C-alpha cells in the first residue's frame, strides 16, 4: 500500500467521513494493519458504549415513571377544573336564558298594554262627541 492511500484513509477518519471500524477495514483491505486501534482499545470503547446505552435506558425509564407520576397527580385536578368550568358555563347559560325569558315576558306585557291602549282609543273615537 502506498503511503498516500493510508493518509487518505486517515484523513477521512479525521474528517469524520468514516468510522474507526471503517478505517480499520480499509487499511486491512489495503494490506496494512492500523496501529492506532488494538483489541484492548476496541473492547474499552465497546464497554463504554454499552454502559452509555444502559445509562440512557435507565434515564429514559426514570423520566417515563416521573411523567406518569405527574400525570396521575394532575389528571384529577384537570378533571375537577373541567367539571367546574362546565358547571359555571351551565349556570351562565341558565342565567342568560332566564334574563331573555324575563325580557320577552316584559316586552309581551308592554305590547299587550299598548294594544289595550289602542283599543281604548279606538273605542273612544267611535262614541259621538258632544257639540
Sine and cosine of phi, psi and omega as CSV:
sin_phi,cos_phi,sin_psi,cos_psi,sin_omega,cos_omega
0.00,0.00,0.65,-0.76,0.04,-1.00
-0.98,0.20,0.44,-0.90,0.01,-1.00
-0.89,0.46,-0.60,0.80,-0.03,-1.00
-0.91,0.41,-0.56,0.83,0.04,-1.00
-0.92,0.39,-0.68,0.73,0.03,-1.00
-0.89,0.46,-0.69,0.72,0.01,-1.00
-0.89,0.45,-0.61,0.79,0.02,-1.00
-0.89,0.46,-0.69,0.72,0.03,-1.00
-0.89,0.46,-0.71,0.71,-0.01,-1.00
-0.91,0.41,-0.59,0.81,0.05,-1.00
-0.92,0.40,-0.65,0.76,0.05,-1.00
-0.90,0.44,-0.63,0.77,0.05,-1.00
-0.90,0.44,-0.72,0.69,-0.01,-1.00
-0.88,0.47,-0.60,0.80,-0.02,-1.00
-0.98,0.20,-0.13,0.99,0.01,-1.00
0.99,0.15,0.24,0.97,-0.01,-1.00
-0.98,0.20,-0.42,0.91,0.04,-1.00
-0.70,-0.71,0.35,-0.94,0.02,-1.00
-1.00,0.08,0.17,-0.99,0.03,-1.00
-0.89,0.46,-0.64,0.77,0.05,-1.00
-0.89,0.45,-0.67,0.74,0.04,-1.00
-0.88,0.48,-0.67,0.75,0.01,-1.00
-0.89,0.45,-0.69,0.72,0.02,-1.00
-0.88,0.47,-0.69,0.73,0.02,-1.00
-0.89,0.46,-0.68,0.73,0.01,-1.00
-0.90,0.44,-0.69,0.72,0.00,-1.00
-0.90,0.43,-0.62,0.78,0.07,-1.00
-0.90,0.43,-0.67,0.74,0.00,-1.00
-0.90,0.44,-0.53,0.85,0.02,-1.00
-0.99,0.12,-0.02,1.00,0.09,-1.00
1.00,-0.09,0.32,0.95,0.00,-1.00
-0.70,-0.71,0.68,-0.73,0.08,-1.00
-1.00,0.07,0.71,-0.71,0.03,-1.00
-0.94,0.35,0.66,-0.75,-0.02,-1.00
-1.00,-0.01,-0.26,0.97,-0.11,-0.99
-1.00,-0.02,-0.22,0.98,0.02,-1.00
-0.82,-0.57,0.88,-0.47,0.07,-1.00
-0.90,-0.44,0.08,-1.00,-0.06,-1.00
-0.87,0.49,-0.65,0.76,-0.01,-1.00
-0.89,0.46,-0.69,0.72,0.01,-1.00
-0.91,0.42,-0.68,0.74,0.01,-1.00
-0.90,0.44,-0.69,0.72,0.01,-1.00
-0.89,0.45,-0.66,0.75,0.03,-1.00
-0.89,0.46,-0.70,0.71,0.01,-1.00
-0.90,0.44,-0.67,0.74,0.01,-1.00
-0.89,0.45,-0.66,0.75,0.03,-1.00
-0.89,0.45,-0.67,0.74,0.01,-1.00
-0.90,0.43,-0.67,0.75,0.03,-1.00
-0.89,0.45,-0.69,0.72,0.02,-1.00
-0.89,0.45,-0.67,0.74,0.04,-1.00
-0.90,0.43,-0.65,0.76,0.04,-1.00
-0.88,0.48,-0.69,0.73,0.01,-1.00
-0.88,0.48,-0.65,0.76,0.04,-1.00
-0.91,0.42,-0.67,0.74,0.02,-1.00
-0.89,0.46,-0.68,0.74,0.01,-1.00
-0.90,0.43,-0.66,0.75,0.02,-1.00
-0.89,0.45,-0.70,0.71,0.02,-1.00
-0.89,0.45,-0.66,0.75,0.02,-1.00
-0.88,0.47,-0.71,0.71,0.00,-1.00
-0.88,0.47,-0.67,0.74,0.03,-1.00
-0.90,0.43,-0.66,0.75,0.01,-1.00
-0.89,0.46,-0.73,0.69,0.02,-1.00
-0.88,0.47,-0.68,0.73,0.01,-1.00
-0.87,0.50,-0.69,0.72,-0.01,-1.00
-0.93,0.36,-0.58,0.81,0.04,-1.00
-0.92,0.39,-0.62,0.78,0.05,-1.00
-0.89,0.45,-0.66,0.75,0.04,-1.00
-0.89,0.45,-0.66,0.75,0.03,-1.00
-0.88,0.47,-0.71,0.71,0.01,-1.00
-0.89,0.46,-0.68,0.74,-0.01,-1.00
-0.89,0.46,-0.69,0.72,0.01,-1.00
-0.88,0.48,-0.57,0.82,0.01,-1.00
-0.96,0.27,-0.62,0.79,-0.11,-0.99
-1.00,0.10,-0.52,0.85,-0.09,-1.00
-0.80,0.60,-0.78,0.63,0.00,-1.00
-0.89,0.46,-0.57,0.82,0.01,-1.00
-0.92,0.40,-0.65,0.76,0.03,-1.00
-0.91,0.42,-0.69,0.73,0.02,-1.00
-0.88,0.47,-0.68,0.73,0.00,-1.00
-0.90,0.43,-0.69,0.73,0.01,-1.00
-0.89,0.45,-0.65,0.76,0.03,-1.00
-0.90,0.44,-0.69,0.72,0.00,-1.00
-0.89,0.45,-0.68,0.73,0.02,-1.00
-0.88,0.47,-0.69,0.73,0.01,-1.00
-0.89,0.46,-0.66,0.75,0.03,-1.00
-0.90,0.44,-0.68,0.74,0.01,-1.00
-0.90,0.44,-0.68,0.74,0.02,-1.00
-0.91,0.41,-0.64,0.77,0.03,-1.00
-0.90,0.44,-0.67,0.74,0.02,-1.00
-0.89,0.45,-0.65,0.76,0.02,-1.00
-0.91,0.42,-0.66,0.75,0.03,-1.00
-0.90,0.44,-0.67,0.74,0.03,-1.00
-0.90,0.43,-0.62,0.78,0.05,-1.00
-0.88,0.47,-0.72,0.69,0.03,-1.00
-0.88,0.48,-0.68,0.73,0.00,-1.00
-0.89,0.46,-0.71,0.71,0.01,-1.00
-0.89,0.45,-0.64,0.77,0.03,-1.00
-0.90,0.44,-0.71,0.70,0.01,-1.00
-0.89,0.46,-0.66,0.75,0.03,-1.00
-0.90,0.43,-0.69,0.72,0.01,-1.00
-0.89,0.46,-0.70,0.72,0.03,-1.00
-0.88,0.48,-0.68,0.73,0.00,-1.00
-0.89,0.45,-0.66,0.75,0.02,-1.00
-0.91,0.41,-0.64,0.76,0.03,-1.00
-0.90,0.43,-0.67,0.74,0.04,-1.00
-0.89,0.45,-0.66,0.75,0.01,-1.00
-0.90,0.43,-0.64,0.77,0.02,-1.00
-0.91,0.42,-0.64,0.77,0.04,-1.00
-0.89,0.46,-0.67,0.74,0.02,-1.00
-0.90,0.44,-0.65,0.76,0.03,-1.00
-0.90,0.43,-0.67,0.74,0.03,-1.00
-0.88,0.48,-0.69,0.72,0.02,-1.00
-0.90,0.44,-0.66,0.75,0.01,-1.00
-0.91,0.42,-0.64,0.77,0.01,-1.00
-0.90,0.43,-0.66,0.75,0.04,-1.00
-0.89,0.45,-0.65,0.76,0.00,-1.00
-0.91,0.42,-0.65,0.76,0.03,-1.00
-0.91,0.41,-0.67,0.74,0.01,-1.00
-0.89,0.46,-0.68,0.73,0.02,-1.00
-0.90,0.44,-0.64,0.77,0.00,-1.00
-0.90,0.43,-0.65,0.76,0.02,-1.00
-0.92,0.39,-0.69,0.73,0.00,-1.00
-0.88,0.47,-0.64,0.76,-0.01,-1.00
-0.93,0.37,-0.53,0.85,0.00,-1.00
-0.95,0.32,-0.43,0.90,-0.05,-1.00
-0.98,0.21,-0.38,0.92,-0.01,-1.00
-0.96,0.29,0.62,-0.79,0.04,-1.00
-0.91,0.41,0.63,-0.78,-0.02,-1.00
-0.99,-0.12,0.69,-0.73,0.02,-1.00
-0.94,0.33,0.53,-0.85,0.00,-1.00
-1.00,0.05,0.00,0.00,0.00,0.00
